[in-house]
Amino acid sequence: MGIIDLIQRLFGSFDPMAYEAPVGIPSPDEPRTLELYKFDTCPFCIRVMRVVDKTGVDVTYRDTRGDSAASDFLFEQTGRTTVPCMFIDGVPMFESADISKWLLAYHARTME
């Protein structure tokens, strides 16, 4: 499945060039440092990791089940232990669909 097929499957007619990041979230228009807090059996995390794999975006993974320091950091920074959570230049973003859309826009704007 190609990146266009993935976009259509997940979001229908999503246009990554028209995407606007939610208020407070860095825009996907320039290179960013990305860290994804996840655990491997979380279906929503798997959805995000699939987008990362298909796009080739450079994301550092932090496993909250296998690394207590990662879990502690996530809670200290957000007051939550919910995954997936992607830190974009230190700013947390939750919700797999929102993270996936951000990643697809980032890929389209900075990597193609």
C-alpha positions as CSV (number, residue, x, y, z in Angstrom):
1,M,0.0,0.0,0.0
2,G,1.4,3.4,-1.0
3,I,1.3,6.6,0.9
4,I,-1.7,7.9,-1.1
5,D,-3.6,4.7,-0.5
6,L,-2.9,5.0,3.2
7,I,-4.1,8.6,3.3
8,Q,-7.3,7.7,1.5
9,R,-7.9,4.6,3.7
10,L,-7.4,6.5,7.0
11,F,-8.9,9.9,6.1
12,G,-10.8,9.8,2.9
13,S,-10.0,13.0,0.9
14,F,-7.4,14.4,3.3
15,D,-5.2,17.1,1.7
16,P,-1.9,17.3,3.5
17,M,-1.0,20.7,1.9
18,A,-4.2,22.3,3.2
19,Y,-3.7,20.9,6.8
20,E,-3.5,23.3,9.6
21,A,-2.0,22.2,12.9
22,P,-4.2,22.6,16.0
23,V,-3.7,25.6,18.2
24,G,-0.5,25.3,20.2
25,I,1.0,22.5,18.0
26,P,4.0,23.4,15.9
27,S,3.3,23.5,12.2
28,P,4.5,20.7,9.9
29,D,6.2,23.2,7.6
30,E,9.8,22.9,8.8
31,P,12.1,20.2,10.3
32,R,11.1,19.2,13.8
33,T,12.3,16.9,16.6
34,L,9.7,14.1,17.0
35,E,9.3,11.6,19.8
36,L,6.5,9.1,19.9
37,Y,5.5,7.7,23.3
38,K,3.8,4.4,22.7
39,F,3.6,0.7,23.5
40,D,3.8,-2.0,20.9
41,T,0.4,-3.7,21.4
42,C,-1.7,-0.5,21.5
43,P,-3.8,-0.5,18.3
44,F,-3.8,3.3,18.1
45,C,0.0,3.4,18.4
46,I,0.2,0.8,15.7
47,R,-1.8,3.1,13.4
48,V,0.7,5.9,14.0
49,M,3.7,3.7,13.6
50,R,2.3,2.5,10.3
51,V,2.2,6.1,9.1
52,V,5.8,6.6,10.3
53,D,6.9,3.5,8.4
54,K,5.2,4.5,5.2
55,T,6.4,8.1,5.2
56,G,9.9,7.5,6.4
57,V,9.6,10.4,8.9
58,D,12.4,10.3,11.5
59,V,10.7,9.7,14.8
60,T,12.3,8.5,18.1
61,Y,10.2,5.9,19.8
62,R,9.7,5.8,23.6
63,D,8.1,2.6,24.9
64,T,6.0,3.4,28.0
65,R,5.5,-0.2,28.9
66,G,9.2,-1.2,28.6
67,D,10.8,1.9,30.0
68,S,9.5,3.3,33.3
69,A,11.5,6.5,32.7
70,A,9.5,7.1,29.5
71,S,6.2,6.5,31.3
72,D,7.3,8.8,34.1
73,F,8.4,11.6,31.7
74,L,5.1,11.4,29.8
75,F,3.1,11.7,33.0
76,E,5.3,14.6,34.3
77,Q,5.0,16.5,31.1
78,T,1.3,16.0,30.4
79,G,-0.4,14.7,33.6
80,R,-1.5,11.7,31.5
81,T,-0.2,8.2,30.6
82,T,-2.3,8.0,27.4
83,V,-0.6,6.8,24.3
84,P,0.1,7.5,21.5
85,C,1.5,10.9,22.4
86,M,3.9,12.5,20.0
87,F,6.1,15.3,21.2
88,I,6.8,17.8,18.4
89,D,9.7,20.0,19.5
90,G,8.7,19.3,23.0
91,V,5.0,20.0,22.6
92,P,2.7,17.0,23.2
93,M,0.1,15.9,20.7
94,F,-2.5,13.2,21.5
95,E,-4.9,11.2,19.4
96,S,-3.8,8.8,16.7
97,A,-5.8,10.4,13.9
98,D,-4.5,13.9,14.7
99,I,-0.9,12.6,15.0
100,S,-1.2,10.7,11.7
101,K,-2.6,13.7,9.9
102,W,0.2,15.9,11.2
103,L,2.8,13.3,10.1
104,L,1.3,13.1,6.6
105,A,1.4,16.9,6.3
106,Y,4.9,17.0,7.6
107,H,6.0,14.4,5.1
108,A,4.3,16.2,2.2
109,R,5.8,19.6,3.1
110,T,9.3,18.8,4.3
111,M,10.3,15.5,2.6
112,E,8.8,15.4,-0.9
